[in-house]
């Protein structure tokens, strides 16, 4: 049978490469988007959010996507050292950082020629995310890409031991940390839940309640830009924050109650920064982080002390594997009443 081709149609076509990192999907747009206007990656993020959000919905929502779909739009960066800029998208809007996407984009950038003359045993890929420049390092041998590690933007503990009132659970103590995006952290045991065995719906409900409680009480700020000062979600942990050779598990619930299937790259970054701030981990001590959803693994370690405004910060290295799942060309037919997508909650 000849390769399948789309029949005649009267709408536009968006082509993508689909990947996953630790089970978390990534839909990378390769063609079909209009030009993205803006003098910076953050400005492009604002432009897409205000002018082209229907295309995010088209790709993330059903029938082309699903409630927990995640995407990446490659854009031009204003930084000379960047190989590419990227905008992240999900069920609610646009993130500022996504570690699982950076791991996948590292492979993608080398495999699809965005980096010229890749080097063995490792090729550096500079990815300009909305939160800043993230450096990925892609294993490369005999024209094959493999494991990817990346060095984060400065990550820091924003606040610790904050008491918030969570409806149905009373007062709960949480921490807030930044790893390219802000997260609240709390042990699942405080809700009578187990990260790896409780129902996903129960974990989502608890994490969402924490997110809403923190948003009501805490005003976030970031030294670089107000565009970065929002709570992305809550990460429920197994409470095993002290350094150990054994894996520690967590589940991230972000955006509009979206569940990360991976250990969450930016979440690992923020959790390492929090552990370092509390003296629970030292520089270059590698921890293994396990997804409570799928069991997939990332590793993380603080590699260097730095600053972010007045915050004491660390650069964090996160490593994992991404894999290709396919390619697709999505049609937008003008007479389709559901062409812009929908979500079932």
Secondary structure, 3 states (H helix, E strand, C coil): CCCCCCCCCCCCEEEEEEEEECCEEEEEEEECCCCCCCCCHHHHHHHHHHHCHHHHHHHHCECCCCCCCCEEEEECCCCCCCCEEEEEECCCCEECCCHHHHHHHHHHHHHCCCCCCCCCCEEEEEEEECCEEEEEEEEEECCEEEEEEEECCCEEEEEEEEEEEECCCEEEEEEEEECCCEEEEEEHHHHCCCCCCCCHHHHHHHHHHHHHHHHHHCCCCCCCCHHHCCEEEEEEECCCCCCCCCCEEEEEEECCCEECCCCCHHHHHHHHHHHHHCCCCCCCCCEEEEECCCCCEEEEEEEEEEEECCEEEEEEEEEECEEEEEEEEEECCCCCCCCCCECCC
